[in-house]
Amino acid sequence: MKINTELIPETDIKMLSITLLESAKKFYNDPQNVKTFKEWQKQRSTNCGTCISKKK
């Protein structure tokens, strides 16, 4: 299924963005979530090597 994002009203995009941002802030305000995320990042970079693209 292909979604034509040009058909999504600007107000809907803004509301979804606000909701996503608030959820991300809430998630990362919890030190345990930050710790778990950093551990996941480290494990992924160690086990996968090229899975995470690094900007040069």
N, C-alpha and C positions, 0 to 999 in steps of 0.2 A: 504494500500500500504506500503510495507516494502522497505526501501532504504538501499542498501548495501554501506555503507560509504567507504569501502575499494576500491571501484571502482572510487571514486572521486579523480581526479588528485590533487597532493599536491599543485600545483600552484593555482588551483581553491579554495582550502580550505584556503590558505593564503590570497587570494584576498577577499574572503567573510569575513574572520576574520578582515582584515584591515578595510573594509567597515563598519562592525558592530561596531568595536571599535571607529572609527571616529564619527559615529552616536551617540553612547553612550556619548562620550566626549562632543559633541555639545549639546546634550540634558541636561546633568548635569552641563554644564557651565551656564545655565540659572537659576538664583536663584528661579524663580517662579516654574520651573519644579521640583527643589529639594524640595521646600516647599510642593508642591502638592504630591510628592512621599512620603515624611515623614508623611503627613496627612493620606495618603492611608494606609501606614504601620501601623500607630497607630490605625486607624479605624479597620483594618483587625485583628490586634492582640487583640483588645478589643472585637470585635464581634465574633471572631472565636476561640479564645483561643489556640486551638491545630493546627490551620491551618498552622502556621509558626513553623517549627521545630527549636528548639533552641539547639545548640551544647553545650554539657556539658564537 
